[in-house]
Every structure is written in structure tokens, then in C-alpha cells.
Amino acid sequence: MSLMEHLATGHTTIARAWALTRRDGATLGFTDHDRDLAFDGMVFEAGAGLTARALEQVTGLAVDNSEAVGALRDAGLTEADIRAGRYDGAALRIWEVNWADVCQRRLIFRGSLGEITRAGGAFRAELRGLSEPLGQPGGRVYHAACSAVLGDARCRFDLDTPGYSAEAPLLTASDAQRLHVAPVETIAEGFLAHGRVIVLSGQAAGLIGMIREDRTRTGQREVTLWDALRAPLAPGDMLRLEAGCDRQAGTCRLKFGNMLNFQGFPHIPGEDWLMAYPRAGQPNQGGQRRG
């Protein structure tokens, strides 16, 4: 018997099952049934995860007025993980399943978690369908700065090149925004500005911070982040430090020697050129204007 045939009987044993996959690869399963369910190689835990409002699908496969709610528990979703951003953009699948025969099921939603709010030991999350990215602005922008991300497929620079990345233990952290690490002799001072810190171990493992300042003080490398990491750090936690790029043509050429892959337009006329007008006493021959 198929799920549709089961539903047609009018006497159903239906539950919902959710699978959340975080960006770090961790996957959690939940169900609103009173017992655990298992299929597709996963165990969907009862009473520890999510419940959801009815899904309203409209033309274009968008999902409207949908959200998931649940309790924060040590065995499932925790406030610390949500606060750290580990579930931001997590992939979500929802099944309607016959709990008496889990082979009878259908996938009714596939998308991701949107904005998450927490209060009173519970959380509430928006559900965003697969068509959500279609509503985001896209296309290439023509401007002087490079549009690639350092190390991506368009930039093609290998950040494992000696002198551009290193691993070092955290010595102290006056807060989650200003970090002191062991001296990194292989990376020149200032090279880490606009780069990244990737936490490799400890409670904040997997989190990434963007570097604002990089300098050496009293024999230590001091790295200041634009925004504080949203999980506690402890001395001894291993960090990966990566050099940064301000996306300017000069930086690409002199710091990285990667000008052939520069994705900006450094010679494009600026706003001053667009607003220029003829002036008395200056030659106005209709030729090329050089900015």
C-alpha cells in the first residue's frame, strides 16, 4: 500500500519527520510522533525537536507563511548552537510519514531555515523554500574592486601557499573579538587584515571570524575581528589564520601576484568623470578624457 492509498482509507497513522543538515555537515532528525522513527539511515527523535505550521505552497513553488517551532534541549537543538549561528541557513527536509510503516512517506518540503528567534527556552524559525534564492539580486557589477572572494574558483589563489596561512594556538582572548595567538613568523605583519580566522577546536570549532586588524604586540600576534565570535574560546584552541585581500588591483598584483585573475575593472571611469563638464581655459577637443 502506498501513502496515498493509506490516506484514502480515512483511518491514518500519520506523523511528520524533519531532517536538519548544518553547514558543518552535522545532521539531526526529529519527529512529532511519540516514538522515534528510522528511515533513510537516520533516526528521527521524538519529543526533542520541531513542530511546524501547515505549509502553504503558492504558484512558483514558493512557501508562504510557514515556520517551525520547538524546544531547546541539550539532547537536540541547544541555545548555544543557535546563538553561535550553527543553524543559520541549515538545509531542511520535511516528510509526511506513516509511523506504522515508514516505507509509506512523501517529502513535502525541501529548503532551509531562515531567521531564528529564541525566547523562554524555545525557538521559532522561518522556513524558506528552494525558490527563495531566486528573489535575491544577482548578476555581475562593474566596478573597480574585485568581485571574487579570495581563494574561490574565480580568484584561483591557493591560500595554502606558504606565507598566506598558518595554524596557531590561542593564547588569550580579552573577549571573543580580540584574540592573541602565538607568534606567526611565516606571515608578514598586516597580511591578515581583511582575512579570516577559522576555529579548529574547542567549543567554537567551525566558526569563522573576519579580521579587521592584524599586528604584533609584546611577542604575540594580536588579531581583532569585525564581529565577536558567538561561542566561547579558551586558551589552547587551535586557529587557522588566513591572509586577507581588500580587493584592490594593487593588492592583487603586489601582495598575491594574481593580477591575471583579477575580477574588477580598475580603469573604469569614476563618478567624477561622469559629472565632468567643459570649463573655460581648458582644452575641449572632444577627445578621450583620462581620469
DAFEN-V444554 format. One record per run of one state. SS is the DSSP state (H for helix, E for strand, C for the rest). FROM is the first residue (numbers start at 1). TO is the last residue. If there is no record, write none. Layout:
# DAFEN-V444554
ss = {SS | SS}
from = {FROM | FROM}
to = {TO | TO}
This chain:
# DAFEN-V444554
ss = {C | H | C | E | C | E | C | E | C | E | C | E | C | E | C | E | C | E | C | H | C | E | C | E | C | E | C | H | C | E | C | E | C | E | C | E | C | E | C | E | C | H | C | H | C | H | C}
from = {1 | 3 | 9 | 14 | 22 | 27 | 32 | 37 | 40 | 42 | 47 | 50 | 53 | 56 | 58 | 63 | 65 | 67 | 72 | 79 | 84 | 91 | 99 | 105 | 120 | 122 | 130 | 132 | 136 | 165 | 174 | 178 | 182 | 196 | 200 | 208 | 218 | 220 | 226 | 238 | 243 | 249 | 255 | 259 | 262 | 271 | 275}
to = {2 | 8 | 13 | 21 | 26 | 31 | 36 | 39 | 41 | 46 | 49 | 52 | 55 | 57 | 62 | 64 | 66 | 71 | 78 | 83 | 90 | 98 | 104 | 119 | 121 | 129 | 131 | 135 | 164 | 173 | 177 | 181 | 195 | 199 | 207 | 217 | 219 | 225 | 237 | 242 | 248 | 254 | 258 | 261 | 270 | 274 | 291}
